[in-house]
Amino acid sequence: MYLTNTKEDQRAFTVVPGFHKQIDEWMNSFKGEVPLIGVFDSYTSKPLAAEAGDFIIWHHALPHGSLSNTNVNSRIVQYIKLYPMKFAT
């Protein structure tokens, strides 16, 4: 959830659009450990702008993360993880 208005160049939340449709093929191309950091370098990533109070929900197979802020304004977000109660410990 974004706590402040955040522009695209603040890169608080960045995804690789459509990657979830090819993740199985991509994962099978590796013989050992999968270098997830390379996804942002090898594919076109998209930072998402949002307004304070916006909540972003994404598919778990979609690479995501925050990248270096290229704007002079700070960014403030709150990460919230939701899952079914049957998985609670």
Protein Blocks (a to p, Z undefined) as FASTA:
>chain_A
ZZbdcdfklomaccdehklmmmmmmmmmpfbdcdfklmmmmpccddddddehiacdddfk
lccdddddfbfbdcdddddddddfklpZZ
